[in-house]
């Protein structure tokens, strides 16, 4: 019997396995990942940003974990010689409503202990000549890195410290007794089992289905993972010096998305995105991908209809702009008017796993549920990549008893 099995080879799952082995050298820890490589889903399709924690409610898990996680991520990248570029971030207000929201963001950032500076329109133009707005918030402690490289390093560390990482292994059953948890695994069509004293599930886009296998997703407390496609473009090489910092719009506080932004990448490019389009497939990255099982799951879920009633107009606008580059472009031209539709080159999309509760609440913070011997990370939205190390420590605390 193994000590711990971690389900999921994204950054949260790998960081958790790494943390357990750091605390308990010699423990028998196995990571199982259903894809052929680690970091194939949310971790491998994000913006690569090391967030500072400007958006998150003071005292929330997001706020606490983001600040600590940014420092830990930088330390780990330095140890493993993974590139980090400290870019800073400008959150740009383009109308009077956003100027008011910017004041609220400034207060929130300072309450979270961050170093930020308010800029007027002229100061913004001096700092970023290609960006226009009524003002901006300069967030100093923001950077970029390569999270896929971080995951590969974590997987190598897990193996080097006595653990195991097995890919192309899907969990299709979870059975818990008083003494152990038995996982039924599917590996290339062959069914096997693994037993462990503790199981940690970091299932991302499949979190609700895996939680249901442990009896944690029924009744009034149930939640549904709803996929939102984050579609990106990349600017041409001729635009590589367009901005110095990362450029973000002021987000809508009622939605868990940050808006279409300009993000420098560690390879020297600039990406544009993401938007937030309701997806019709949890793991279908090509535009137009449809998985009827995924659609039926959220179509039957009462909370999804509540979300739709509240946000149908925004949803339609996002779908329209998804199919029309000019509509997408307008979102960027609000703060960078010189960009043209020809500047929006293809870039792979990402898919965000958004947990929705039965009453229609969009879960903004991290959501963790557990049984006597399992811990499920049910919702780990941005800044989960930045926060992976403190999330892992929190999960390891919950999974600590070895009974």
LOBADREN-179640 format. One record per residue (C-alpha): residue number from 0; y, z, x. Coordinates in nm, 4 decimals, m for minus. Example, Ala and Ser with C-alpha at 12.3 -4.5 7.8 and 13.67 -1.06 7.14 Angstrom:
milo = 0 yy = m0.4500 zz = 0.7800 xx = 1.2300
milo = 1 yy = m0.1060 zz = 0.7140 xx = 1.3670
END
This chain:
milo = 0 yy = 0.0000 zz = 0.0000 xx = 0.0000
milo = 1 yy = 0.3437 zz = m0.0933 xx = 0.1316
milo = 2 yy = 0.6337 zz = 0.1493 xx = 0.1422
milo = 3 yy = 0.8904 zz = m0.0873 xx = m0.0112
milo = 4 yy = 0.8940 zz = m0.4421 xx = m0.1442
milo = 5 yy = 1.2350 zz = m0.6042 xx = m0.1827
milo = 6 yy = 1.2488 zz = m0.8938 xx = m0.4270
milo = 7 yy = 1.5153 zz = m1.1512 xx = m0.3405
milo = 8 yy = 1.6188 zz = m1.3110 xx = m0.0121
milo = 9 yy = 1.9909 zz = m1.3314 xx = m0.0745
milo = 10 yy = 2.2365 zz = m1.1241 xx = 0.1245
milo = 11 yy = 2.2017 zz = m0.8107 xx = m0.0924
milo = 12 yy = 1.8215 zz = m0.8088 xx = m0.0757
milo = 13 yy = 1.8101 zz = m0.8729 xx = 0.2984
milo = 14 yy = 2.0811 zz = m0.6151 xx = 0.3705
milo = 15 yy = 1.8826 zz = m0.3613 xx = 0.1647
milo = 16 yy = 1.5623 zz = m0.4256 xx = 0.3599
milo = 17 yy = 1.7612 zz = m0.4014 xx = 0.6835
milo = 18 yy = 1.9137 zz = m0.0692 xx = 0.5738
milo = 19 yy = 1.5787 zz = 0.0821 xx = 0.4724
milo = 20 yy = 1.4288 zz = m0.0085 xx = 0.8096
milo = 21 yy = 1.7344 zz = 0.1298 xx = 0.9899
milo = 22 yy = 1.6818 zz = 0.4616 xx = 0.8123
milo = 23 yy = 1.3031 zz = 0.4621 xx = 0.8368
milo = 24 yy = 1.1877 zz = 0.2868 xx = 1.1541
milo = 25 yy = 0.8271 zz = 0.1826 xx = 1.1199
milo = 26 yy = 0.8312 zz = 0.1662 xx = 0.7400
milo = 27 yy = 0.6220 zz = m0.1105 xx = 0.5847
milo = 28 yy = 0.8904 zz = m0.3209 xx = 0.4174
milo = 29 yy = 0.8284 zz = m0.6659 xx = 0.2702
milo = 30 yy = 1.0931 zz = m0.9085 xx = 0.1399
milo = 31 yy = 0.9713 zz = m1.1785 xx = m0.1002
milo = 32 yy = 1.1854 zz = m1.4818 xx = m0.1822
milo = 33 yy = 1.0808 zz = m1.7525 xx = m0.4259
milo = 34 yy = 1.2651 zz = m2.0317 xx = m0.2426
milo = 35 yy = 1.1512 zz = m2.1885 xx = 0.0839
milo = 36 yy = 1.4449 zz = m2.0352 xx = 0.2734
milo = 37 yy = 1.6689 zz = m1.7321 xx = 0.2402
milo = 38 yy = 2.0212 zz = m1.7547 xx = 0.0928
milo = 39 yy = 1.9463 zz = m2.0586 xx = m0.1239
milo = 40 yy = 2.1443 zz = m1.9552 xx = m0.4314
milo = 41 yy = 2.4614 zz = m1.7475 xx = m0.4751
milo = 42 yy = 2.4856 zz = m1.6394 xx = m0.1108
milo = 43 yy = 2.4565 zz = m1.9950 xx = 0.0151
milo = 44 yy = 2.7027 zz = m2.1447 xx = m0.2313
milo = 45 yy = 3.0063 zz = m1.9179 xx = m0.2111
milo = 46 yy = 3.3465 zz = m1.9602 xx = m0.0454
milo = 47 yy = 3.2573 zz = m1.7672 xx = 0.2693
milo = 48 yy = 3.5466 zz = m1.5252 xx = 0.2154
milo = 49 yy = 3.5484 zz = m1.1706 xx = 0.3516
milo = 50 yy = 3.7445 zz = m1.0116 xx = 0.0683
milo = 51 yy = 3.9846 zz = m0.7211 xx = 0.1190
milo = 52 yy = 3.9518 zz = m0.5649 xx = m0.2293
milo = 53 yy = 4.2898 zz = m0.6434 xx = m0.3828
milo = 54 yy = 4.1679 zz = m0.7162 xx = m0.7363
milo = 55 yy = 3.9400 zz = m0.4253 xx = m0.8129
milo = 56 yy = 4.0085 zz = m0.1111 xx = m1.0150
milo = 57 yy = 4.0675 zz = 0.1892 xx = m0.7873
milo = 58 yy = 3.7582 zz = 0.4064 xx = m0.7772
milo = 59 yy = 3.5241 zz = 0.1305 xx = m0.8993
milo = 60 yy = 3.2131 zz = 0.0391 xx = m0.7025
milo = 61 yy = 3.3723 zz = m0.2967 xx = m0.6284
milo = 62 yy = 3.6814 zz = m0.1382 xx = m0.4741
milo = 63 yy = 3.4870 zz = 0.1175 xx = m0.2715
milo = 64 yy = 3.2209 zz = m0.1204 xx = m0.1492
milo = 65 yy = 3.4564 zz = m0.4084 xx = m0.0718
milo = 66 yy = 3.6760 zz = m0.2147 xx = 0.1699
milo = 67 yy = 3.3801 zz = m0.0651 xx = 0.3537
milo = 68 yy = 3.1846 zz = m0.3892 xx = 0.3326
milo = 69 yy = 3.4592 zz = m0.5984 xx = 0.4927
milo = 70 yy = 3.4569 zz = m0.3710 xx = 0.7973
milo = 71 yy = 3.0767 zz = m0.3634 xx = 0.8170
milo = 72 yy = 3.0539 zz = m0.7419 xx = 0.7806
milo = 73 yy = 3.2944 zz = m0.7943 xx = 1.0685
milo = 74 yy = 3.0999 zz = m0.5490 xx = 1.2850
milo = 75 yy = 2.7681 zz = m0.7201 xx = 1.2110
milo = 76 yy = 2.9111 zz = m1.0669 xx = 1.2733
milo = 77 yy = 3.0531 zz = m0.9522 xx = 1.6064
milo = 78 yy = 2.7147 zz = m0.8046 xx = 1.7027
milo = 79 yy = 2.5338 zz = m1.1283 xx = 1.6127
milo = 80 yy = 2.8029 zz = m1.3652 xx = 1.7423
milo = 81 yy = 2.8623 zz = m1.5131 xx = 1.3982
milo = 82 yy = 3.2122 zz = m1.6620 xx = 1.3690
milo = 83 yy = 3.4807 zz = m1.4751 xx = 1.1747
milo = 84 yy = 3.8342 zz = m1.6050 xx = 1.1286
milo = 85 yy = 4.0998 zz = m1.3612 xx = 1.0062
milo = 86 yy = 4.3130 zz = m1.5825 xx = 0.7851
milo = 87 yy = 4.4889 zz = m1.3466 xx = 0.5475
milo = 88 yy = 4.5361 zz = m1.4439 xx = 0.1838
milo = 89 yy = 4.8348 zz = m1.5357 xx = m0.0307
milo = 90 yy = 4.8099 zz = m1.4760 xx = m0.4060
milo = 91 yy = 5.0760 zz = m1.7088 xx = m0.5453
milo = 92 yy = 5.2656 zz = m1.6613 xx = m0.8730
milo = 93 yy = 5.3914 zz = m1.9819 xx = m1.0354
milo = 94 yy = 5.5472 zz = m1.8490 xx = m1.3594
milo = 95 yy = 5.7097 zz = m1.5346 xx = m1.4935
milo = 96 yy = 5.3891 zz = m1.3991 xx = m1.6479
milo = 97 yy = 5.2149 zz = m1.4259 xx = m1.3124
milo = 98 yy = 5.5070 zz = m1.2559 xx = m1.1371
milo = 99 yy = 5.4460 zz = m0.9555 xx = m1.3630
milo = 100 yy = 5.0741 zz = m0.9632 xx = m1.2889
milo = 101 yy = 5.1557 zz = m0.9847 xx = m0.9184
milo = 102 yy = 5.3398 zz = m0.6527 xx = m0.9431
milo = 103 yy = 5.0285 zz = m0.4976 xx = m1.1000
milo = 104 yy = 4.8105 zz = m0.6456 xx = m0.8251
milo = 105 yy = 5.0432 zz = m0.5035 xx = m0.5610
milo = 106 yy = 5.0091 zz = m0.1544 xx = m0.7086
milo = 107 yy = 4.6318 zz = m0.1905 xx = m0.7328
milo = 108 yy = 4.5999 zz = m0.3146 xx = m0.3753
milo = 109 yy = 4.8025 zz = m0.0249 xx = m0.2392
milo = 110 yy = 4.6022 zz = 0.2217 xx = m0.4487
milo = 111 yy = 4.2941 zz = 0.0793 xx = m0.2752
milo = 112 yy = 4.4522 zz = 0.1508 xx = 0.0645
milo = 113 yy = 4.5251 zz = m0.2111 xx = 0.1574
milo = 114 yy = 4.8108 zz = m0.3428 xx = 0.3670
milo = 115 yy = 4.9960 zz = m0.5985 xx = 0.1539
milo = 116 yy = 5.3432 zz = m0.7554 xx = 0.1579
milo = 117 yy = 5.5394 zz = m0.9058 xx = m0.1308
milo = 118 yy = 5.7020 zz = m1.2397 xx = m0.0495
milo = 119 yy = 5.9825 zz = m1.4145 xx = m0.2342
milo = 120 yy = 5.9843 zz = m1.7891 xx = m0.2972
milo = 121 yy = 6.1729 zz = m1.8630 xx = 0.0251
milo = 122 yy = 5.9504 zz = m1.6395 xx = 0.2354
milo = 123 yy = 5.6452 zz = m1.8074 xx = 0.0848
milo = 124 yy = 5.7828 zz = m2.1516 xx = 0.1722
milo = 125 yy = 5.8616 zz = m2.0396 xx = 0.5285
milo = 126 yy = 5.5095 zz = m1.9066 xx = 0.5761
milo = 127 yy = 5.3275 zz = m2.1933 xx = 0.4019
milo = 128 yy = 5.5473 zz = m2.5066 xx = 0.3873
milo = 129 yy = 5.3044 zz = m2.6948 xx = 0.1622
milo = 130 yy = 5.2797 zz = m2.4159 xx = m0.0984
milo = 131 yy = 5.5319 zz = m2.3485 xx = m0.3748
milo = 132 yy = 5.5710 zz = m2.0547 xx = m0.6122
milo = 133 yy = 5.8044 zz = m1.7908 xx = m0.7447
milo = 134 yy = 5.6552 zz = m1.5369 xx = m0.5057
milo = 135 yy = 5.3320 zz = m1.4228 xx = m0.3478
milo = 136 yy = 5.1346 zz = m1.1227 xx = m0.2356
milo = 137 yy = 5.0237 zz = m1.1423 xx = 0.1277
milo = 138 yy = 4.6904 zz = m0.9632 xx = 0.1742
milo = 139 yy = 4.6492 zz = m0.9102 xx = 0.5464
milo = 140 yy = 4.2811 zz = m0.8109 xx = 0.5747
milo = 141 yy = 4.1103 zz = m1.1259 xx = 0.4444
milo = 142 yy = 3.8917 zz = m1.3558 xx = 0.6513
milo = 143 yy = 3.6131 zz = m1.6123 xx = 0.6415
milo = 144 yy = 3.2624 zz = m1.6297 xx = 0.7838
milo = 145 yy = 2.9244 zz = m1.8004 xx = 0.7374
milo = 146 yy = 2.7110 zz = m1.5890 xx = 0.5018
milo = 147 yy = 2.4048 zz = m1.8093 xx = 0.5419
milo = 148 yy = 2.4130 zz = m1.7317 xx = 0.9137
milo = 149 yy = 2.4470 zz = m1.3610 xx = 0.8256
milo = 150 yy = 2.1347 zz = m1.3847 xx = 0.6060
milo = 151 yy = 1.9326 zz = m1.5572 xx = 0.8750
milo = 152 yy = 2.0325 zz = m1.2856 xx = 1.1212
milo = 153 yy = 1.9377 zz = m1.0120 xx = 0.8720
milo = 154 yy = 1.5980 zz = m1.1738 xx = 0.8088
milo = 155 yy = 1.5360 zz = m1.1920 xx = 1.1837
milo = 156 yy = 1.6345 zz = m0.8244 xx = 1.2184
milo = 157 yy = 1.3950 zz = m0.7240 xx = 0.9379
milo = 158 yy = 1.1078 zz = m0.8947 xx = 1.1171
milo = 159 yy = 1.2130 zz = m0.7630 xx = 1.4595
milo = 160 yy = 1.2089 zz = m0.4041 xx = 1.3309
milo = 161 yy = 0.8603 zz = m0.4278 xx = 1.1829
milo = 162 yy = 0.9263 zz = m0.5654 xx = 0.8343
milo = 163 yy = 0.8113 zz = m0.8948 xx = 0.6840
milo = 164 yy = 0.9892 zz = m1.1792 xx = 0.5044
milo = 165 yy = 0.7801 zz = m1.4148 xx = 0.2926
milo = 166 yy = 0.9361 zz = m1.7219 xx = 0.1337
milo = 167 yy = 0.8051 zz = m1.9493 xx = m0.1430
milo = 168 yy = 0.6731 zz = m1.6385 xx = m0.3211
milo = 169 yy = 0.7805 zz = m1.5787 xx = m0.6820
milo = 170 yy = 0.7396 zz = m1.2534 xx = m0.8736
milo = 171 yy = 0.5793 zz = m1.3182 xx = m1.2136
milo = 172 yy = 0.4804 zz = m0.9641 xx = m1.3116
milo = 173 yy = 0.5788 zz = m0.6033 xx = m1.2449
milo = 174 yy = 0.3513 zz = m0.3136 xx = m1.3421
milo = 175 yy = 0.4502 zz = 0.0439 xx = m1.2672
milo = 176 yy = 0.2274 zz = 0.3502 xx = m1.2710
milo = 177 yy = 0.2966 zz = 0.7090 xx = m1.1709
milo = 178 yy = 0.1875 zz = 0.6355 xx = m0.8146
milo = 179 yy = 0.2910 zz = 0.2775 xx = m0.7356
milo = 180 yy = 0.4359 zz = m0.0523 xx = m0.8462
milo = 181 yy = 0.2164 zz = m0.3612 xx = m0.8451
milo = 182 yy = 0.3799 zz = m0.7030 xx = m0.8252
milo = 183 yy = 0.2007 zz = m1.0151 xx = m0.9358
milo = 184 yy = 0.3066 zz = m1.3001 xx = m0.7084
milo = 185 yy = 0.2846 zz = m1.6764 xx = m0.7373
milo = 186 yy = 0.2629 zz = m1.8558 xx = m0.4033
milo = 187 yy = 0.2191 zz = m2.2307 xx = m0.4364
milo = 188 yy = 0.0184 zz = m2.1807 xx = m0.7559
milo = 189 yy = m0.2030 zz = m1.9028 xx = m0.6180
milo = 190 yy = m0.1793 zz = m1.5597 xx = m0.7816
milo = 191 yy = m0.1880 zz = m1.2522 xx = m0.5572
milo = 192 yy = m0.0693 zz = m0.8927 xx = m0.5842
milo = 193 yy = 0.1263 zz = m0.6519 xx = m0.3677
milo = 194 yy = 0.1502 zz = m0.2771 xx = m0.4296
milo = 195 yy = 0.4286 zz = m0.0548 xx = m0.3038
milo = 196 yy = 0.5576 zz = 0.2978 xx = m0.3443
milo = 197 yy = 0.9048 zz = 0.1582 xx = m0.4219
milo = 198 yy = 1.0318 zz = m0.1829 xx = m0.5342
milo = 199 yy = 1.3926 zz = m0.2989 xx = m0.5080
milo = 200 yy = 1.4860 zz = m0.6074 xx = m0.7089
milo = 201 yy = 1.7911 zz = m0.8123 xx = m0.6073
milo = 202 yy = 1.7223 zz = m1.1025 xx = m0.8392
milo = 203 yy = 2.0631 zz = m1.2645 xx = m0.8785
milo = 204 yy = 2.0332 zz = m1.5487 xx = m1.1262
milo = 205 yy = 1.6956 zz = m1.4156 xx = m1.2466
milo = 206 yy = 1.8002 zz = m1.0470 xx = m1.2609
milo = 207 yy = 1.7636 zz = m1.0080 xx = m1.6376
milo = 208 yy = 1.4144 zz = m1.1580 xx = m1.6439
milo = 209 yy = 1.2957 zz = m0.9407 xx = m1.3569
milo = 210 yy = 1.4499 zz = m0.6312 xx = m1.5193
milo = 211 yy = 1.2646 zz = m0.7159 xx = m1.8410
milo = 212 yy = 0.9362 zz = m0.7108 xx = m1.6466
milo = 213 yy = 1.0106 zz = m0.3442 xx = m1.5693
milo = 214 yy = 1.1071 zz = m0.2655 xx = m1.9297
milo = 215 yy = 1.4753 zz = m0.2269 xx = m1.8364
milo = 216 yy = 1.6263 zz = m0.4992 xx = m2.0506
milo = 217 yy = 1.5568 zz = m0.4267 xx = m2.4161
milo = 218 yy = 1.7442 zz = m0.3037 xx = m2.7196
milo = 219 yy = 2.1084 zz = m0.2028 xx = m2.7351
milo = 220 yy = 2.1386 zz = m0.1752 xx = m2.3556
milo = 221 yy = 2.0104 zz = m0.5260 xx = m2.2877
milo = 222 yy = 2.2030 zz = m0.7770 xx = m2.0825
milo = 223 yy = 2.1803 zz = m1.1495 xx = m2.0265
milo = 224 yy = 2.2546 zz = m1.3480 xx = m1.7131
milo = 225 yy = 2.4829 zz = m1.6352 xx = m1.8105
milo = 226 yy = 2.5269 zz = m1.9016 xx = m1.5410
milo = 227 yy = 2.8777 zz = m2.0237 xx = m1.4639
milo = 228 yy = 2.9044 zz = m2.3284 xx = m1.2422
milo = 229 yy = 3.1649 zz = m2.3001 xx = m0.9695
milo = 230 yy = 3.2527 zz = m2.6557 xx = m0.8785
milo = 231 yy = 3.4186 zz = m2.7264 xx = m0.5449
milo = 232 yy = 3.5901 zz = m3.0135 xx = m0.3714
milo = 233 yy = 3.6669 zz = m3.0530 xx = m0.0022
milo = 234 yy = 3.9937 zz = m3.1867 xx = 0.1364
milo = 235 yy = 3.9784 zz = m3.4782 xx = 0.3829
milo = 236 yy = 4.0005 zz = m3.4105 xx = 0.7560
milo = 237 yy = 4.3592 zz = m3.5360 xx = 0.7520
milo = 238 yy = 4.4497 zz = m3.2284 xx = 0.5436
milo = 239 yy = 4.2815 zz = m2.9759 xx = 0.7746
milo = 240 yy = 4.6130 zz = m2.8133 xx = 0.8717
milo = 241 yy = 4.7523 zz = m2.7995 xx = 0.5204
milo = 242 yy = 4.7494 zz = m2.4185 xx = 0.4947
milo = 243 yy = 4.7202 zz = m2.1324 xx = 0.7398
milo = 244 yy = 4.6107 zz = m1.8576 xx = 0.4976
milo = 245 yy = 4.3753 zz = m1.8710 xx = 0.1995
milo = 246 yy = 4.5781 zz = m1.9659 xx = m0.1104
milo = 247 yy = 4.4823 zz = m1.8091 xx = m0.4455
milo = 248 yy = 4.6427 zz = m1.8233 xx = m0.7899
milo = 249 yy = 4.7136 zz = m1.5017 xx = m0.9798
milo = 250 yy = 4.3929 zz = m1.4375 xx = m1.1801
milo = 251 yy = 4.3671 zz = m1.3783 xx = m1.5531
milo = 252 yy = 4.2853 zz = m1.0047 xx = m1.5811
milo = 253 yy = 4.0677 zz = m1.0676 xx = m1.8890
milo = 254 yy = 3.8249 zz = m1.2899 xx = m1.6963
milo = 255 yy = 3.6003 zz = m1.2058 xx = m1.3990
milo = 256 yy = 3.7007 zz = m1.5192 xx = m1.2066
milo = 257 yy = 3.9663 zz = m1.5643 xx = m0.9372
milo = 258 yy = 4.0785 zz = m1.9175 xx = m1.0175
milo = 259 yy = 4.0783 zz = m2.2396 xx = m0.8151
milo = 260 yy = 4.1910 zz = m2.1652 xx = m0.4607
milo = 261 yy = 4.2293 zz = m2.3301 xx = m0.1206
milo = 262 yy = 3.9884 zz = m2.1796 xx = 0.1309
milo = 263 yy = 3.9667 zz = m2.2537 xx = 0.4988
milo = 264 yy = 3.6108 zz = m2.2720 xx = 0.6311
milo = 265 yy = 3.4686 zz = m2.1725 xx = 0.9677
milo = 266 yy = 3.3931 zz = m2.5384 xx = 1.0448
milo = 267 yy = 3.7649 zz = m2.6206 xx = 1.0264
milo = 268 yy = 3.7779 zz = m2.7698 xx = 0.6779
milo = 269 yy = 3.9409 zz = m2.6643 xx = 0.3520
milo = 270 yy = 3.7601 zz = m2.6343 xx = 0.0207
milo = 271 yy = 3.9187 zz = m2.6408 xx = m0.3247
milo = 272 yy = 3.7618 zz = m2.4286 xx = m0.5978
milo = 273 yy = 3.5754 zz = m2.2949 xx = m0.7712
milo = 274 yy = 3.6392 zz = m2.3427 xx = m1.1393
milo = 275 yy = 3.4200 zz = m2.1540 xx = m1.3880
milo = 276 yy = 3.2234 zz = m2.3828 xx = m1.6192
milo = 277 yy = 2.9473 zz = m2.2582 xx = m1.8476
milo = 278 yy = 2.6251 zz = m2.3780 xx = m1.6892
milo = 279 yy = 2.3263 zz = m2.5267 xx = m1.8675
milo = 280 yy = 2.0842 zz = m2.4451 xx = m1.5846
milo = 281 yy = 2.0699 zz = m2.1298 xx = m1.3734
milo = 282 yy = 1.9602 zz = m2.3134 xx = m1.0624
milo = 283 yy = 2.0626 zz = m2.6737 xx = m1.1351
milo = 284 yy = 2.3391 zz = m2.7565 xx = m0.8888
milo = 285 yy = 2.3796 zz = m3.1228 xx = m0.9765
milo = 286 yy = 2.6454 zz = m3.1948 xx = m1.2377
milo = 287 yy = 2.4816 zz = m3.2456 xx = m1.5759
milo = 288 yy = 2.1755 zz = m3.0313 xx = m1.4941
milo = 289 yy = 2.0113 zz = m2.8832 xx = m1.8053
milo = 290 yy = 1.7293 zz = m2.6296 xx = m1.8329
milo = 291 yy = 1.6397 zz = m2.5796 xx = m2.1983
milo = 292 yy = 1.4822 zz = m2.2395 xx = m2.1297
milo = 293 yy = 1.8073 zz = m2.1157 xx = m1.9733
milo = 294 yy = 2.0228 zz = m2.2508 xx = m2.2554
milo = 295 yy = 1.7934 zz = m2.1074 xx = m2.5232
milo = 296 yy = 1.8035 zz = m1.7653 xx = m2.3556
milo = 297 yy = 2.1782 zz = m1.7223 xx = m2.3845
milo = 298 yy = 2.2045 zz = m1.9123 xx = m2.7128
milo = 299 yy = 1.9805 zz = m1.6448 xx = m2.8707
milo = 300 yy = 2.1732 zz = m1.3572 xx = m2.7160
milo = 301 yy = 2.4290 zz = m1.1929 xx = m2.9506
milo = 302 yy = 2.6649 zz = m1.1025 xx = m2.6674
milo = 303 yy = 2.7062 zz = m1.4673 xx = m2.5707
milo = 304 yy = 2.8390 zz = m1.5545 xx = m2.9156
milo = 305 yy = 3.0915 zz = m1.2735 xx = m2.8865
milo = 306 yy = 3.2077 zz = m1.4133 xx = m2.5512
milo = 307 yy = 3.2302 zz = m1.7608 xx = m2.6999
milo = 308 yy = 3.4490 zz = m1.6436 xx = m2.9892
milo = 309 yy = 3.6933 zz = m1.4754 xx = m2.7503
milo = 310 yy = 3.7083 zz = m1.7419 xx = m2.4820
milo = 311 yy = 3.6219 zz = m2.0727 xx = m2.6521
milo = 312 yy = 3.9582 zz = m2.2290 xx = m2.5699
milo = 313 yy = 3.9316 zz = m2.1430 xx = m2.2004
milo = 314 yy = 3.5734 zz = m2.2677 xx = m2.1988
milo = 315 yy = 3.6705 zz = m2.6051 xx = m2.3425
milo = 316 yy = 3.9525 zz = m2.6433 xx = m2.0919
milo = 317 yy = 3.7160 zz = m2.5678 xx = m1.8035
milo = 318 yy = 3.4602 zz = m2.8204 xx = m1.9323
milo = 319 yy = 3.7304 zz = m3.0860 xx = m1.9691
milo = 320 yy = 3.8624 zz = m3.0311 xx = m1.6172
milo = 321 yy = 3.5075 zz = m3.0349 xx = m1.4812
milo = 322 yy = 3.4661 zz = m3.3969 xx = m1.5855
milo = 323 yy = 3.8235 zz = m3.5093 xx = m1.5109
milo = 324 yy = 3.9373 zz = m3.4706 xx = m1.1514
milo = 325 yy = 4.2978 zz = m3.5032 xx = m1.2598
milo = 326 yy = 4.2620 zz = m3.2003 xx = m1.4833
milo = 327 yy = 4.1049 zz = m3.0075 xx = m1.1959
milo = 328 yy = 4.3837 zz = m3.1290 xx = m0.9689
milo = 329 yy = 4.6515 zz = m2.9868 xx = m1.2001
milo = 330 yy = 4.5166 zz = m2.6370 xx = m1.1364
milo = 331 yy = 4.5807 zz = m2.6817 xx = m0.7637
milo = 332 yy = 4.9100 zz = m2.8680 xx = m0.7949
milo = 333 yy = 5.0636 zz = m2.5620 xx = m0.9594
milo = 334 yy = 5.0968 zz = m2.4165 xx = m0.6098
milo = 335 yy = 5.0304 zz = m2.7196 xx = m0.3843
milo = 336 yy = 5.1994 zz = m3.0146 xx = m0.5602
milo = 337 yy = 5.1587 zz = m3.2697 xx = m0.2811
milo = 338 yy = 4.7795 zz = m3.2960 xx = m0.3203
milo = 339 yy = 4.6521 zz = m3.6066 xx = m0.4964
milo = 340 yy = 4.3310 zz = m3.6903 xx = m0.6792
milo = 341 yy = 4.2143 zz = m3.8865 xx = m0.3732
milo = 342 yy = 4.2212 zz = m3.5624 xx = m0.1737
milo = 343 yy = 3.9411 zz = m3.4119 xx = m0.3858
milo = 344 yy = 3.6230 zz = m3.5097 xx = m0.2033
milo = 345 yy = 3.2701 zz = m3.4061 xx = m0.3109
milo = 346 yy = 3.1401 zz = m3.0592 xx = m0.2162
milo = 347 yy = 2.8269 zz = m2.8768 xx = m0.3405
milo = 348 yy = 2.8692 zz = m2.6532 xx = m0.6448
milo = 349 yy = 2.7724 zz = m2.2880 xx = m0.6749
milo = 350 yy = 2.6405 zz = m2.0936 xx = m0.9733
milo = 351 yy = 2.7561 zz = m1.7417 xx = m1.0518
milo = 352 yy = 2.5170 zz = m1.5010 xx = m1.2233
milo = 353 yy = 2.7404 zz = m1.3295 xx = m1.4801
milo = 354 yy = 2.5859 zz = m1.0368 xx = m1.6665
milo = 355 yy = 2.6873 zz = m1.0122 xx = m2.0330
milo = 356 yy = 2.6048 zz = m0.7036 xx = m2.2390
milo = 357 yy = 2.4701 zz = m0.7192 xx = m2.5930
milo = 358 yy = 2.8130 zz = m0.6299 xx = m2.7368
milo = 359 yy = 2.9746 zz = m0.9244 xx = m2.5533
milo = 360 yy = 3.1189 zz = m0.7313 xx = m2.2606
milo = 361 yy = 3.1479 zz = m0.9349 xx = m1.9420
milo = 362 yy = 3.0273 zz = m0.6975 xx = m1.6705
milo = 363 yy = 3.2973 zz = m0.6904 xx = m1.4031
milo = 364 yy = 3.1489 zz = m0.4243 xx = m1.1743
milo = 365 yy = 2.8154 zz = m0.3941 xx = m0.9996
milo = 366 yy = 2.5362 zz = m0.2966 xx = m1.2376
milo = 367 yy = 2.2289 zz = m0.1111 xx = m1.1128
milo = 368 yy = 1.9400 zz = 0.0123 xx = m1.3311
milo = 369 yy = 1.6211 zz = 0.1859 xx = m1.2327
milo = 370 yy = 1.2885 zz = 0.3300 xx = m1.3341
milo = 371 yy = 1.1007 zz = 0.6058 xx = m1.1510
milo = 372 yy = 0.9878 zz = 0.3648 xx = m0.8779
milo = 373 yy = 1.2061 zz = 0.0546 xx = m0.9096
milo = 374 yy = 1.5752 zz = m0.0162 xx = m0.8505
milo = 375 yy = 1.7230 zz = m0.3324 xx = m1.0026
milo = 376 yy = 2.0557 zz = m0.4770 xx = m0.8921
milo = 377 yy = 2.1350 zz = m0.6421 xx = m1.2247
milo = 378 yy = 2.4892 zz = m0.7658 xx = m1.1609
milo = 379 yy = 2.6320 zz = m0.8319 xx = m0.8159
milo = 380 yy = 2.9333 zz = m1.0603 xx = m0.8607
milo = 381 yy = 3.1974 zz = m1.1401 xx = m0.6023
milo = 382 yy = 3.2645 zz = m0.9619 xx = m0.3686
milo = 383 yy = 2.8900 zz = m0.8961 xx = m0.3349
milo = 384 yy = 2.8601 zz = m1.0927 xx = m0.0093
milo = 385 yy = 3.1468 zz = m0.8961 xx = 0.1454
milo = 386 yy = 3.0047 zz = m0.5716 xx = 0.0049
milo = 387 yy = 2.6386 zz = m0.6319 xx = 0.0898
milo = 388 yy = 2.6065 zz = m0.3537 xx = 0.3497
milo = 389 yy = 2.7451 zz = m0.0684 xx = 0.1344
milo = 390 yy = 2.5573 zz = m0.2012 xx = m0.1706
milo = 391 yy = 2.2436 zz = m0.1872 xx = 0.0427
milo = 392 yy = 2.3179 zz = 0.1723 xx = 0.1429
milo = 393 yy = 2.3734 zz = 0.2693 xx = m0.2222
milo = 394 yy = 2.0472 zz = 0.1026 xx = m0.3280
milo = 395 yy = 1.8590 zz = 0.2602 xx = m0.0382
milo = 396 yy = 1.9842 zz = 0.6008 xx = m0.1532
milo = 397 yy = 1.8460 zz = 0.5340 xx = m0.5005
milo = 398 yy = 1.5125 zz = 0.4118 xx = m0.3639
milo = 399 yy = 1.4863 zz = 0.6835 xx = m0.0995
milo = 400 yy = 1.2171 zz = 0.9208 xx = m0.2394
milo = 401 yy = 0.8863 zz = 0.8102 xx = m0.0961
milo = 402 yy = 0.6594 zz = 1.0052 xx = m0.3380
END
